[in-house]
Amino acid sequence: EAKLKQLEEIEIGQMELLNELLQGLNEVEETNGTLLDNTMVLYGCHMGDANIHNNKNLPVILAGGGFKHGQHLAFNSDNNAPLANLYVSMLENMGIDKSKFASSTGTLTGLS
């Protein structure tokens, strides 16, 4: 119980720091939007379930970069898309024509 409380405090602190970063980026005006509009910030964990060291259904936050935000995307847990698909989507968003990265099978749907 005490360890879970400590973990909760750490995670809340990390989210507060991420919030400060995103707000700071959003306050910087550039000629074509804010710095946040022109930056992709990826935050996440490579552990879906730490109890069993599972790397499926990873919790990931993608902010900025001109993607469609304000949504929660959940993908098929039995036929999961590789995390590398997100990286391909991010590369394409930067104008880099890269159809394959590591174990990717394409891009992620619902981001744009």
N, C-alpha and C positions, 0 to 999 in steps of 0.2 A: 504493500500500500504506500509506504513512504517513498519507494523508488519510483512508483508511478506518478506521485505528486511532483517529485523532482523532475521527471521527464516532461511533465505537463508545463512546469515553470520554464524549462529550457525551450520547449517548442513555442510557448507564448512569447518569450523573449526574441526568438528568431523571427517570428511573424511580425513583431513590432519593428524590428530592424528592417525587414523587407518592406514594410509599409513606409517607413521613413525614406528609404531609398527611392521607392516608386513615387512618393509625393515630391521629393526633391527633383527627380527627373521631370516630373510633370510641371514643375514651376519654372523650368528653364525654357523660355520661348525661343524658337528658331524660325527661320523664314518660312518653313513649310510645316509648321506645327510645333509641338513641344519636343524636348529631348526624349521624353518617354515614347512619343509617337515614332521617333526615329531610332529607337533602341529596342532590342528584344531582350527581355530578362527572363531567364529560365531558372526556376527554383524547384527542387524536388529531392527525392530520395530514391536510391536504387534498391530499396527493400519494400516490397508490398506488404508482407507480413513478417515482422522481425521475429515473431515467436517460432516460425518454422524456416526462417531465412529464405523466403519466397521472393522471387523477382517478377511476379505477375501483378497486374493491377496497381501499378506504381502511382503514388500521389505526386502529381506534377502541377506546377503553376507556371503559365506562360503569360507574361504581361508585355504590353507595348508592341512596337513593331508593326502596327497597322493591321493586326489580326482582329477578328470578330471576338469581342470580349464580353464579360458579364454572363457567362454561361458555364455550365458544368457538363463536360463531355465524358460519357462512360462508354467503354467499348466492351464487346463480347468477352466475358471472362474465360470462356472455354476456347475461343479462337482469337486470342489476343493479338493485336497489332504490335510489332516490335517497337521499342522506344526509338530505334533508329529511324522509323517513319516520321517521327516528329522532327528529327534533325534534318531529314530531306525537305520537309515542309519549310523549315526555317531557312535552309540554304536557298530554296526557290524563292522565298520571300525577299531575300537579299539580292535576287537577280542572278544567282549562281545556278546554271543549268546542270544539275546533278541529280540524275534519276536513281542512283544507287549509293548507299552509304552503309558500310558494315553489313548488318543482317536485315536491312530494310527490304520491304516488299512493295513500296510505293510511298504515298504521302498519307497524312491523316485527313479524314473528312471532317467537315464542320468548323474548320479554323478560319475560313475566309467567307 
